[in-house]
């Protein structure tokens, strides 16, 4: 999620896009957020604005929700296979460095410890949303394991954003703020879960779990 004036500029630009073009622009933004690993692409803002526009009668709500879900799932699938193909070399690209080494390490640690649950929760957490699919791909997680959690997260996130924007209209920024808080809460819960999991393993003396099967 972009912050402050950046969000306002993007929202104003989106509000100036008319008719069917808004469907196309929002789908591309939603796809690109995870499909290109470009965190600054405001997929969340685009869906909220599209929902508000549907509320004003200028877009078809069911169509927008469906397109948003498909774009989110498609972007995640692309990000996953990019991660599988290029592995940790992605972290050394210009975009990978922009995302930050610390964020990559956090995502890798979360995936290693909590697997699919983090894929689901990560869709709602800003820095994780962009890099979680690629991180899952480079971790050796199979797509069969990845897909159910990803679809659940992508569909729920896309639907909440579009329908929330539809219900709130011009007040969509209130939902944007609340989604940010939800992300922080989920992030805190994930951190606590990891800490508890780590402590239990240390107390039980079972050591580090075996590496997952890398087969797709």
C-alpha positions, 0 to 999 in steps of 0.5 A: 500500500502506498502512503500519503501523497503518493496514494492520493496522486494515484487515486486521483489519476485512477478516478480520471480514467473512464469507462472500460479503460478502468477495468483494464488499468485496475487489472494490470495494477493488481496483476503487476503488484505480485506478478512483477515484484514491483511493490510500488504498484498500488493494486490495493488502491486501484481496487478500492477506487474501482469499487467506489466507481462501481458504486457510482454506477460507472462499472459493473460490480460483479465483473470488477470483482471477478476480474480483480480475483483473476488478476490477483491469482494470475499475478501470484502464479506468475510471481511464484514461477518467477521465483521458482525459475530464478531463485535467490538471484531475484534478490540481486536485481534492481527491483529485488534490492529495492524491496530490501534484503531484510524483507526477503529474509523475513519472507523466507523465514515465514515461509520456511516455518509456517508454509501455506498459512503465511501465503494466505495471511501474506496477501493482507500484509503490505511488504509480504504481498509483493514478494510472498509468491516469488519467495514461495517459489524459490523456497521449494514449495510445490505449486500444489501446496501454494495454490489453495492458500493463495486462491483463498487469500487473493479472492478474499482480499480482492473481494473485500477491496472492491466491495468495500470501495463500492459500499463506502464510495468516496470514503474508501480511504477509511477502508484503506486505513483499516486494511493497513491496520489489519495487515499490522495485526496479522503481521504481529500474530504471524510473528507471535506464532513463529516465536511460539513454534520456534520455542516449542521446537527448541524445548522438544529438541527436534531441531530444524525440519527437513527441507520441503520437496522441491517438486512442482 
